Amino acid sequence: MADNPFAEFSLEKAIALRWTLRDIQARRLKMSPVSDEDLRTLTGLGLIEVRDEGLVLTPAGIAVVNGA
């Protein structure tokens, strides 16, 4: 991926954020709740949105999860 939204983060943080995106996509939030810090980070990067049905990935978030 040419445009890595996690380039400014440590490897550990980038991996954790990527797994958080996968948890959001798979609706595993009861087992793996998103921290407030990660929520702010992913929202600020434009990778997730908060909607009535909960957290959802944006098209950019889906691209990150799919490795596009």
mmCIF file of the N, C-alpha and C atoms, coordinates in Angstrom:
data_MODEL
# 
_entry.id   MODEL 
# 
loop_
_atom_site.group_PDB 
_atom_site.id 
_atom_site.type_symbol 
_atom_site.label_atom_id 
_atom_site.label_alt_id 
_atom_site.label_comp_id 
_atom_site.label_asym_id 
_atom_site.label_entity_id 
_atom_site.label_seq_id 
_atom_site.pdbx_PDB_ins_code 
_atom_site.Cartn_x 
_atom_site.Cartn_y 
_atom_site.Cartn_z 
_atom_site.occupancy 
_atom_site.B_iso_or_equiv 
_atom_site.pdbx_formal_charge 
_atom_site.auth_seq_id 
_atom_site.auth_comp_id 
_atom_site.auth_asym_id 
_atom_site.auth_atom_id 
_atom_site.pdbx_PDB_model_num 
ATOM 1   N N  . MET A 1 1  ? 0.856   -1.171 0.000  1.00 0.00 ? 1  MET A N  1 
ATOM 2   C CA . MET A 1 1  ? 0.000   0.000  0.000  1.00 0.00 ? 1  MET A CA 1 
ATOM 3   C C  . MET A 1 1  ? 0.897   1.227  0.000  1.00 0.00 ? 1  MET A C  1 
ATOM 4   N N  . ALA A 1 2  ? 0.732   2.071  -0.981 1.00 0.00 ? 2  ALA A N  1 
ATOM 5   C CA . ALA A 1 2  ? 1.571   3.250  -1.134 1.00 0.00 ? 2  ALA A CA 1 
ATOM 6   C C  . ALA A 1 2  ? 1.275   4.288  -0.053 1.00 0.00 ? 2  ALA A C  1 
ATOM 7   N N  . ASP A 1 3  ? 0.032   4.479  0.305  1.00 0.00 ? 3  ASP A N  1 
ATOM 8   C CA . ASP A 1 3  ? -0.370  5.487  1.279  1.00 0.00 ? 3  ASP A CA 1 
ATOM 9   C C  . ASP A 1 3  ? -0.763  4.791  2.577  1.00 0.00 ? 3  ASP A C  1 
ATOM 10  N N  . ASN A 1 4  ? 0.202   4.650  3.489  1.00 0.00 ? 4  ASN A N  1 
ATOM 11  C CA . ASN A 1 4  ? -0.035  3.955  4.746  1.00 0.00 ? 4  ASN A CA 1 
ATOM 12  C C  . ASN A 1 4  ? -0.521  4.951  5.800  1.00 0.00 ? 4  ASN A C  1 
ATOM 13  N N  . PRO A 1 5  ? -1.783  4.839  6.240  1.00 0.00 ? 5  PRO A N  1 
ATOM 14  C CA . PRO A 1 5  ? -2.286  5.786  7.237  1.00 0.00 ? 5  PRO A CA 1 
ATOM 15  C C  . PRO A 1 5  ? -1.643  5.603  8.607  1.00 0.00 ? 5  PRO A C  1 
ATOM 16  N N  . PHE A 1 6  ? -0.942  4.487  8.814  1.00 0.00 ? 6  PHE A N  1 
ATOM 17  C CA . PHE A 1 6  ? -0.327  4.209  10.105 1.00 0.00 ? 6  PHE A CA 1 
ATOM 18  C C  . PHE A 1 6  ? 1.174   4.470  10.119 1.00 0.00 ? 6  PHE A C  1 
ATOM 19  N N  . ALA A 1 7  ? 1.702   5.128  9.100  1.00 0.00 ? 7  ALA A N  1 
ATOM 20  C CA . ALA A 1 7  ? 3.147   5.344  8.967  1.00 0.00 ? 7  ALA A CA 1 
ATOM 21  C C  . ALA A 1 7  ? 3.740   6.115  10.144 1.00 0.00 ? 7  ALA A C  1 
ATOM 22  N N  . GLU A 1 8  ? 2.981   6.988  10.757 1.00 0.00 ? 8  GLU A N  1 
ATOM 23  C CA . GLU A 1 8  ? 3.512   7.808  11.856 1.00 0.00 ? 8  GLU A CA 1 
ATOM 24  C C  . GLU A 1 8  ? 3.542   7.073  13.194 1.00 0.00 ? 8  GLU A C  1 
ATOM 25  N N  . PHE A 1 9  ? 2.960   5.885  13.259 1.00 0.00 ? 9  PHE A N  1 
ATOM 26  C CA . PHE A 1 9  ? 2.855   5.136  14.507 1.00 0.00 ? 9  PHE A CA 1 
ATOM 27  C C  . PHE A 1 9  ? 3.937   4.061  14.595 1.00 0.00 ? 9  PHE A C  1 
ATOM 28  N N  . SER A 1 10 ? 4.192   3.607  15.809 1.00 0.00 ? 10 SER A N  1 
ATOM 29  C CA . SER A 1 10 ? 5.115   2.484  15.989 1.00 0.00 ? 10 SER A CA 1 
ATOM 30  C C  . SER A 1 10 ? 4.491   1.243  15.355 1.00 0.00 ? 10 SER A C  1 
ATOM 31  N N  . LEU A 1 11 ? 5.311   0.241  15.108 1.00 0.00 ? 11 LEU A N  1 
ATOM 32  C CA . LEU A 1 11 ? 4.825   -1.002 14.510 1.00 0.00 ? 11 LEU A CA 1 
ATOM 33  C C  . LEU A 1 11 ? 3.740   -1.632 15.375 1.00 0.00 ? 11 LEU A C  1 
ATOM 34  N N  . GLU A 1 12 ? 3.947   -1.654 16.689 1.00 0.00 ? 12 GLU A N  1 
ATOM 35  C CA . GLU A 1 12 ? 2.976   -2.263 17.606 1.00 0.00 ? 12 GLU A CA 1 
ATOM 36  C C  . GLU A 1 12 ? 1.636   -1.532 17.558 1.00 0.00 ? 12 GLU A C  1 
ATOM 37  N N  . LYS A 1 13 ? 1.693   -0.201 17.546 1.00 0.00 ? 13 LYS A N  1 
ATOM 38  C CA . LYS A 1 13 ? 0.463   0.601  17.505 1.00 0.00 ? 13 LYS A CA 1 
ATOM 39  C C  . LYS A 1 13 ? -0.248  0.414  16.163 1.00 0.00 ? 13 LYS A C  1 
ATOM 40  N N  . ALA A 1 14 ? 0.507   0.383  15.079 1.00 0.00 ? 14 ALA A N  1 
ATOM 41  C CA . ALA A 1 14 ? -0.082  0.195  13.752 1.00 0.00 ? 14 ALA A CA 1 
ATOM 42  C C  . ALA A 1 14 ? -0.783  -1.150 13.663 1.00 0.00 ? 14 ALA A C  1 
ATOM 43  N N  . ILE A 1 15 ? -0.165  -2.195 14.201 1.00 0.00 ? 15 ILE A N  1 
ATOM 44  C CA . ILE A 1 15 ? -0.785  -3.526 14.193 1.00 0.00 ? 15 ILE A CA 1 
ATOM 45  C C  . ILE A 1 15 ? -2.061  -3.514 15.027 1.00 0.00 ? 15 ILE A C  1 
ATOM 46  N N  . ALA A 1 16 ? -1.997  -2.888 16.193 1.00 0.00 ? 16 ALA A N  1 
ATOM 47  C CA . ALA A 1 16 ? -3.178  -2.817 17.064 1.00 0.00 ? 16 ALA A CA 1 
ATOM 48  C C  . ALA A 1 16 ? -4.326  -2.064 16.386 1.00 0.00 ? 16 ALA A C  1 
ATOM 49  N N  . LEU A 1 17 ? -4.020  -0.970 15.703 1.00 0.00 ? 17 LEU A N  1 
ATOM 50  C CA . LEU A 1 17 ? -5.066  -0.206 15.020 1.00 0.00 ? 17 LEU A CA 1 
ATOM 51  C C  . LEU A 1 17 ? -5.668  -1.014 13.866 1.00 0.00 ? 17 LEU A C  1 
ATOM 52  N N  . ARG A 1 18 ? -4.819  -1.747 13.146 1.00 0.00 ? 18 ARG A N  1 
ATOM 53  C CA . ARG A 1 18 ? -5.324  -2.581 12.051 1.00 0.00 ? 18 ARG A CA 1 
ATOM 54  C C  . ARG A 1 18 ? -6.254  -3.678 12.593 1.00 0.00 ? 18 ARG A C  1 
ATOM 55  N N  . TRP A 1 19 ? -5.882  -4.291 13.723 1.00 0.00 ? 19 TRP A N  1 
ATOM 56  C CA . TRP A 1 19 ? -6.749  -5.301 14.328 1.00 0.00 ? 19 TRP A CA 1 
ATOM 57  C C  . TRP A 1 19 ? -8.046  -4.670 14.838 1.00 0.00 ? 19 TRP A C  1 
ATOM 58  N N  . THR A 1 20 ? -7.971  -3.453 15.327 1.00 0.00 ? 20 THR A N  1 
ATOM 59  C CA . THR A 1 20 ? -9.186  -2.763 15.766 1.00 0.00 ? 20 THR A CA 1 
ATOM 60  C C  . THR A 1 20 ? -10.130 -2.561 14.585 1.00 0.00 ? 20 THR A C  1 
ATOM 61  N N  . LEU A 1 21 ? -9.592  -2.192 13.433 1.00 0.00 ? 21 LEU A N  1 
ATOM 62  C CA . LEU A 1 21 ? -10.427 -2.065 12.234 1.00 0.00 ? 21 LEU A CA 1 
ATOM 63  C C  . LEU A 1 21 ? -11.096 -3.399 11.905 1.00 0.00 ? 21 LEU A C  1 
ATOM 64  N N  . ARG A 1 22 ? -10.345 -4.478 11.997 1.00 0.00 ? 22 ARG A N  1 
ATOM 65  C CA . ARG A 1 22 ? -10.916 -5.808 11.717 1.00 0.00 ? 22 ARG A CA 1 
ATOM 66  C C  . ARG A 1 22 ? -12.014 -6.168 12.728 1.00 0.00 ? 22 ARG A C  1 
ATOM 67  N N  . ASP A 1 23 ? -11.790 -5.820 14.001 1.00 0.00 ? 23 ASP A N  1 
ATOM 68  C CA . ASP A 1 23 ? -12.804 -6.074 15.023 1.00 0.00 ? 23 ASP A CA 1 
ATOM 69  C C  . ASP A 1 23 ? -14.079 -5.285 14.744 1.00 0.00 ? 23 ASP A C  1 
ATOM 70  N N  . ILE A 1 24 ? -13.933 -4.035 14.318 1.00 0.00 ? 24 ILE A N  1 
ATOM 71  C CA . ILE A 1 24 ? -15.093 -3.205 13.993 1.00 0.00 ? 24 ILE A CA 1 
ATOM 72  C C  . ILE A 1 24 ? -15.837 -3.810 12.807 1.00 0.00 ? 24 ILE A C  1 
ATOM 73  N N  . GLN A 1 25 ? -15.107 -4.200 11.779 1.00 0.00 ? 25 GLN A N  1 
ATOM 74  C CA . GLN A 1 25 ? -15.730 -4.769 10.588 1.00 0.00 ? 25 GLN A CA 1 
ATOM 75  C C  . GLN A 1 25 ? -16.479 -6.060 10.913 1.00 0.00 ? 25 GLN A C  1 
ATOM 76  N N  . ALA A 1 26 ? -15.924 -6.874 11.798 1.00 0.00 ? 26 ALA A N  1 
ATOM 77  C CA . ALA A 1 26 ? -16.533 -8.165 12.145 1.00 0.00 ? 26 ALA A CA 1 
ATOM 78  C C  . ALA A 1 26 ? -17.543 -8.048 13.293 1.00 0.00 ? 26 ALA A C  1 
ATOM 79  N N  . ARG A 1 27 ? -17.760 -6.838 13.775 1.00 0.00 ? 27 ARG A N  1 
ATOM 80  C CA . ARG A 1 27 ? -18.711 -6.591 14.876 1.00 0.00 ? 27 ARG A CA 1 
ATOM 81  C C  . ARG A 1 27 ? -18.332 -7.366 16.145 1.00 0.00 ? 27 ARG A C  1 
ATOM 82  N N  . ARG A 1 28 ? -17.035 -7.370 16.473 1.00 0.00 ? 28 ARG A N  1 
ATOM 83  C CA . ARG A 1 28 ? -16.550 -8.052 17.678 1.00 0.00 ? 28 ARG A CA 1 
ATOM 84  C C  . ARG A 1 28 ? -16.300 -7.066 18.808 1.00 0.00 ? 28 ARG A C  1 
ATOM 85  N N  . LEU A 1 29 ? -17.076 -6.015 18.895 1.00 0.00 ? 29 LEU A N  1 
ATOM 86  C CA . LEU A 1 29 ? -16.788 -4.945 19.839 1.00 0.00 ? 29 LEU A CA 1 
ATOM 87  C C  . LEU A 1 29 ? -17.147 -5.292 21.277 1.00 0.00 ? 29 LEU A C  1 
ATOM 88  N N  . LYS A 1 30 ? -18.050 -6.246 21.481 1.00 0.00 ? 30 LYS A N  1 
ATOM 89  C CA . LYS A 1 30 ? -18.362 -6.639 22.860 1.00 0.00 ? 30 LYS A CA 1 
ATOM 90  C C  . LYS A 1 30 ? -17.199 -7.398 23.470 1.00 0.00 ? 30 LYS A C  1 
ATOM 91  N N  . MET A 1 31 ? -16.521 -8.192 22.652 1.00 0.00 ? 31 MET A N  1 
ATOM 92  C CA . MET A 1 31 ? -15.372 -8.954 23.139 1.00 0.00 ? 31 MET A CA 1 
ATOM 93  C C  . MET A 1 31 ? -14.101 -8.115 23.120 1.00 0.00 ? 31 MET A C  1 
ATOM 94  N N  . SER A 1 32 ? -14.009 -7.175 22.192 1.00 0.00 ? 32 SER A N  1 
ATOM 95  C CA . SER A 1 32 ? -12.827 -6.325 22.034 1.00 0.00 ? 32 SER A CA 1 
ATOM 96  C C  . SER A 1 32 ? -13.247 -4.871 21.912 1.00 0.00 ? 32 SER A C  1 
ATOM 97  N N  . PRO A 1 33 ? -13.618 -4.231 23.023 1.00 0.00 ? 33 PRO A N  1 
ATOM 98  C CA . PRO A 1 33 ? -14.056 -2.832 22.941 1.00 0.00 ? 33 PRO A CA 1 
ATOM 99  C C  . PRO A 1 33 ? -12.925 -1.929 22.456 1.00 0.00 ? 33 PRO A C  1 
ATOM 100 N N  . VAL A 1 34 ? -13.305 -0.877 21.752 1.00 0.00 ? 34 VAL A N  1 
ATOM 101 C CA . VAL A 1 34 ? -12.341 0.084  21.210 1.00 0.00 ? 34 VAL A CA 1 
ATOM 102 C C  . VAL A 1 34 ? -12.046 1.126  22.282 1.00 0.00 ? 34 VAL A C  1 
ATOM 103 N N  . SER A 1 35 ? -10.765 1.376  22.514 1.00 0.00 ? 35 SER A N  1 
ATOM 104 C CA . SER A 1 35 ? -10.401 2.403  23.491 1.00 0.00 ? 35 SER A CA 1 
ATOM 105 C C  . SER A 1 35 ? -10.762 3.779  22.934 1.00 0.00 ? 35 SER A C  1 
ATOM 106 N N  . ASP A 1 36 ? -10.950 4.722  23.826 1.00 0.00 ? 36 ASP A N  1 
ATOM 107 C CA . ASP A 1 36 ? -11.266 6.092  23.400 1.00 0.00 ? 36 ASP A CA 1 
ATOM 108 C C  . ASP A 1 36 ? -10.148 6.665  22.540 1.00 0.00 ? 36 ASP A C  1 
ATOM 109 N N  . GLU A 1 37 ? -8.914  6.372  22.901 1.00 0.00 ? 37 GLU A N  1 
ATOM 110 C CA . GLU A 1 37 ? -7.769  6.874  22.133 1.00 0.00 ? 37 GLU A CA 1 
ATOM 111 C C  . GLU A 1 37 ? -7.773  6.303  20.713 1.00 0.00 ? 37 GLU A C  1 
ATOM 112 N N  . ASP A 1 38 ? -7.995  4.989  20.585 1.00 0.00 ? 38 ASP A N  1 
ATOM 113 C CA . ASP A 1 38 ? -8.034  4.368  19.256 1.00 0.00 ? 38 ASP A CA 1 
ATOM 114 C C  . ASP A 1 38 ? -9.219  4.880  18.447 1.00 0.00 ? 38 ASP A C  1 
ATOM 115 N N  . LEU A 1 39 ? -10.340 5.109  19.103 1.00 0.00 ? 39 LEU A N  1 
ATOM 116 C CA . LEU A 1 39 ? -11.523 5.649  18.434 1.00 0.00 ? 39 LEU A CA 1 
ATOM 117 C C  . LEU A 1 39 ? -11.214 7.026  17.860 1.00 0.00 ? 39 LEU A C  1 
ATOM 118 N N  . ARG A 1 40 ? -10.580 7.876  18.645 1.00 0.00 ? 40 ARG A N  1 
ATOM 119 C CA . ARG A 1 40 ? -10.207 9.219  18.167 1.00 0.00 ? 40 ARG A CA 1 
ATOM 120 C C  . ARG A 1 40 ? -9.204  9.127  17.021 1.00 0.00 ? 40 ARG A C  1 
ATOM 121 N N  . THR A 1 41 ? -8.226  8.240  17.155 1.00 0.00 ? 41 THR A N  1 
ATOM 122 C CA . THR A 1 41 ? -7.199  8.091  16.118 1.00 0.00 ? 41 THR A CA 1 
ATOM 123 C C  . THR A 1 41 ? -7.810  7.633  14.804 1.00 0.00 ? 41 THR A C  1 
ATOM 124 N N  . LEU A 1 42 ? -8.612  6.577  14.852 1.00 0.00 ? 42 LEU A N  1 
ATOM 125 C CA . LEU A 1 42 ? -9.201  6.025  13.624 1.00 0.00 ? 42 LEU A CA 1 
ATOM 126 C C  . LEU A 1 42 ? -10.218 6.983  13.001 1.00 0.00 ? 42 LEU A C  1 
ATOM 127 N N  . THR A 1 43 ? -10.955 7.698  13.829 1.00 0.00 ? 43 THR A N  1 
ATOM 128 C CA . THR A 1 43 ? -11.889 8.698  13.312 1.00 0.00 ? 43 THR A CA 1 
ATOM 129 C C  . THR A 1 43 ? -11.118 9.847  12.670 1.00 0.00 ? 43 THR A C  1 
ATOM 130 N N  . GLY A 1 44 ? -10.050 10.292 13.333 1.00 0.00 ? 44 GLY A N  1 
ATOM 131 C CA . GLY A 1 44 ? -9.227  11.379 12.805 1.00 0.00 ? 44 GLY A CA 1 
ATOM 132 C C  . GLY A 1 44 ? -8.562  11.028 11.481 1.00 0.00 ? 44 GLY A C  1 
ATOM 133 N N  . LEU A 1 45 ? -8.220  9.748  11.315 1.00 0.00 ? 45 LEU A N  1 
ATOM 134 C CA . LEU A 1 45 ? -7.625  9.289  10.056 1.00 0.00 ? 45 LEU A CA 1 
ATOM 135 C C  . LEU A 1 45 ? -8.676  9.068  8.965  1.00 0.00 ? 45 LEU A C  1 
ATOM 136 N N  . GLY A 1 46 ? -9.957  9.183  9.334  1.00 0.00 ? 46 GLY A N  1 
ATOM 137 C CA . GLY A 1 46 ? -11.033 8.988  8.363  1.00 0.00 ? 46 GLY A CA 1 
ATOM 138 C C  . GLY A 1 46 ? -11.273 7.532  8.017  1.00 0.00 ? 46 GLY A C  1 
ATOM 139 N N  . LEU A 1 47 ? -10.913 6.616  8.928  1.00 0.00 ? 47 LEU A N  1 
ATOM 140 C CA . LEU A 1 47 ? -11.058 5.190  8.653  1.00 0.00 ? 47 LEU A CA 1 
ATOM 141 C C  . LEU A 1 47 ? -12.341 4.602  9.226  1.00 0.00 ? 47 LEU A C  1 
ATOM 142 N N  . ILE A 1 48 ? -12.937 5.275  10.208 1.00 0.00 ? 48 ILE A N  1 
ATOM 143 C CA . ILE A 1 48 ? -14.208 4.823  10.775 1.00 0.00 ? 48 ILE A CA 1 
ATOM 144 C C  . ILE A 1 48 ? -15.135 6.013  10.963 1.00 0.00 ? 48 ILE A C  1 
ATOM 145 N N  . GLU A 1 49 ? -16.415 5.695  11.072 1.00 0.00 ? 49 GLU A N  1 
ATOM 146 C CA . GLU A 1 49 ? -17.453 6.684  11.380 1.00 0.00 ? 49 GLU A CA 1 
ATOM 147 C C  . GLU A 1 49 ? -18.334 6.122  12.477 1.00 0.00 ? 49 GLU A C  1 
ATOM 148 N N  . VAL A 1 50 ? -18.905 7.027  13.261 1.00 0.00 ? 50 VAL A N  1 
ATOM 149 C CA . VAL A 1 50 ? -19.875 6.638  14.270 1.00 0.00 ? 50 VAL A CA 1 
ATOM 150 C C  . VAL A 1 50 ? -21.251 6.926  13.687 1.00 0.00 ? 50 VAL A C  1 
ATOM 151 N N  . ARG A 1 51 ? -22.049 5.891  13.562 1.00 0.00 ? 51 ARG A N  1 
ATOM 152 C CA . ARG A 1 51 ? -23.408 6.032  13.030 1.00 0.00 ? 51 ARG A CA 1 
ATOM 153 C C  . ARG A 1 51 ? -24.398 5.482  14.041 1.00 0.00 ? 51 ARG A C  1 
ATOM 154 N N  . ASP A 1 52 ? -25.679 5.566  13.715 1.00 0.00 ? 52 ASP A N  1 
ATOM 155 C CA . ASP A 1 52 ? -26.719 5.055  14.619 1.00 0.00 ? 52 ASP A CA 1 
ATOM 156 C C  . ASP A 1 52 ? -26.513 3.588  14.948 1.00 0.00 ? 52 ASP A C  1 
ATOM 157 N N  . GLU A 1 53 ? -26.063 2.804  13.958 1.00 0.00 ? 53 GLU A N  1 
ATOM 158 C CA . GLU A 1 53 ? -25.870 1.369  14.179 1.00 0.00 ? 53 GLU A CA 1 
ATOM 159 C C  . GLU A 1 53 ? -24.536 1.053  14.856 1.00 0.00 ? 53 GLU A C  1 
ATOM 160 N N  . GLY A 1 54 ? -23.750 2.068  15.166 1.00 0.00 ? 54 GLY A N  1 
ATOM 161 C CA . GLY A 1 54 ? -22.473 1.865  15.841 1.00 0.00 ? 54 GLY A CA 1 
ATOM 162 C C  . GLY A 1 54 ? -21.314 2.299  14.970 1.00 0.00 ? 54 GLY A C  1 
ATOM 163 N N  . LEU A 1 55 ? -20.168 1.725  15.230 1.00 0.00 ? 55 LEU A N  1 
ATOM 164 C CA . LEU A 1 55 ? -18.969 2.052  14.471 1.00 0.00 ? 55 LEU A CA 1 
ATOM 165 C C  . LEU A 1 55 ? -18.972 1.303  13.151 1.00 0.00 ? 55 LEU A C  1 
ATOM 166 N N  . VAL A 1 56 ? -18.637 2.001  12.072 1.00 0.00 ? 56 VAL A N  1 
ATOM 167 C CA . VAL A 1 56 ? -18.554 1.391  10.749 1.00 0.00 ? 56 VAL A CA 1 
ATOM 168 C C  . VAL A 1 56 ? -17.292 1.886  10.057 1.00 0.00 ? 56 VAL A C  1 
ATOM 169 N N  . LEU A 1 57 ? -16.744 1.034  9.196  1.00 0.00 ? 57 LEU A N  1 
ATOM 170 C CA . LEU A 1 57 ? -15.579 1.420  8.418  1.00 0.00 ? 57 LEU A CA 1 
ATOM 171 C C  . LEU A 1 57 ? -15.995 2.306  7.263  1.00 0.00 ? 57 LEU A C  1 
ATOM 172 N N  . THR A 1 58 ? -15.179 3.298  6.980  1.00 0.00 ? 58 THR A N  1 
ATOM 173 C CA . THR A 1 58 ? -15.373 4.117  5.779  1.00 0.00 ? 58 THR A CA 1 
ATOM 174 C C  . THR A 1 58 ? -14.756 3.353  4.603  1.00 0.00 ? 58 THR A C  1 
ATOM 175 N N  . PRO A 1 59 ? -14.960 3.813  3.389  1.00 0.00 ? 59 PRO A N  1 
ATOM 176 C CA . PRO A 1 59 ? -14.283 3.159  2.262  1.00 0.00 ? 59 PRO A CA 1 
ATOM 177 C C  . PRO A 1 59 ? -12.766 3.109  2.448  1.00 0.00 ? 59 PRO A C  1 
ATOM 178 N N  . ALA A 1 60 ? -12.185 4.155  3.023  1.00 0.00 ? 60 ALA A N  1 
ATOM 179 C CA . ALA A 1 60 ? -10.744 4.149  3.280  1.00 0.00 ? 60 ALA A CA 1 
ATOM 180 C C  . ALA A 1 60 ? -10.378 3.082  4.311  1.00 0.00 ? 60 ALA A C  1 
ATOM 181 N N  . GLY A 1 61 ? -11.215 2.914  5.322  1.00 0.00 ? 61 GLY A N  1 
ATOM 182 C CA . GLY A 1 61 ? -10.990 1.873  6.323  1.00 0.00 ? 61 GLY A CA 1 
ATOM 183 C C  . GLY A 1 61 ? -11.077 0.483  5.736  1.00 0.00 ? 61 GLY A C  1 
ATOM 184 N N  . ILE A 1 62 ? -12.040 0.289  4.854  1.00 0.00 ? 62 ILE A N  1 
ATOM 185 C CA . ILE A 1 62 ? -12.179 -1.012 4.174  1.00 0.00 ? 62 ILE A CA 1 
ATOM 186 C C  . ILE A 1 62 ? -10.945 -1.288 3.327  1.00 0.00 ? 62 ILE A C  1 
ATOM 187 N N  . ALA A 1 63 ? -10.438 -0.257 2.648  1.00 0.00 ? 63 ALA A N  1 
ATOM 188 C CA . ALA A 1 63 ? -9.233  -0.429 1.819  1.00 0.00 ? 63 ALA A CA 1 
ATOM 189 C C  . ALA A 1 63 ? -8.035  -0.833 2.671  1.00 0.00 ? 63 ALA A C  1 
ATOM 190 N N  . VAL A 1 64 ? -7.919  -0.259 3.868  1.00 0.00 ? 64 VAL A N  1 
ATOM 191 C CA . VAL A 1 64 ? -6.811  -0.619 4.756  1.00 0.00 ? 64 VAL A CA 1 
ATOM 192 C C  . VAL A 1 64 ? -6.919  -2.081 5.195  1.00 0.00 ? 64 VAL A C  1 
ATOM 193 N N  . VAL A 1 65 ? -8.119  -2.498 5.569  1.00 0.00 ? 65 VAL A N  1 
ATOM 194 C CA . VAL A 1 65 ? -8.325  -3.887 6.001  1.00 0.00 ? 65 VAL A CA 1 
ATOM 195 C C  . VAL A 1 65 ? -8.060  -4.860 4.868  1.00 0.00 ? 65 VAL A C  1 
ATOM 196 N N  . ASN A 1 66 ? -8.478  -4.502 3.665  1.00 0.00 ? 66 ASN A N  1 
ATOM 197 C CA . ASN A 1 66 ? -8.308  -5.386 2.508  1.00 0.00 ? 66 ASN A CA 1 
ATOM 198 C C  . ASN A 1 66 ? -6.919  -5.298 1.887  1.00 0.00 ? 66 ASN A C  1 
ATOM 199 N N  . GLY A 1 67 ? -6.097  -4.389 2.382  1.00 0.00 ? 67 GLY A N  1 
ATOM 200 C CA . GLY A 1 67 ? -4.743  -4.252 1.880  1.00 0.00 ? 67 GLY A CA 1 
ATOM 201 C C  . GLY A 1 67 ? -4.639  -3.566 0.538  1.00 0.00 ? 67 GLY A C  1 
ATOM 202 N N  . ALA A 1 68 ? -5.686  -2.829 0.166  1.00 0.00 ? 68 ALA A N  1 
ATOM 203 C CA . ALA A 1 68 ? -5.675  -2.136 -1.128 1.00 0.00 ? 68 ALA A CA 1 
ATOM 204 C C  . ALA A 1 68 ? -4.904  -0.844 -1.070 1.00 0.00 ? 68 ALA A C  1 
# 
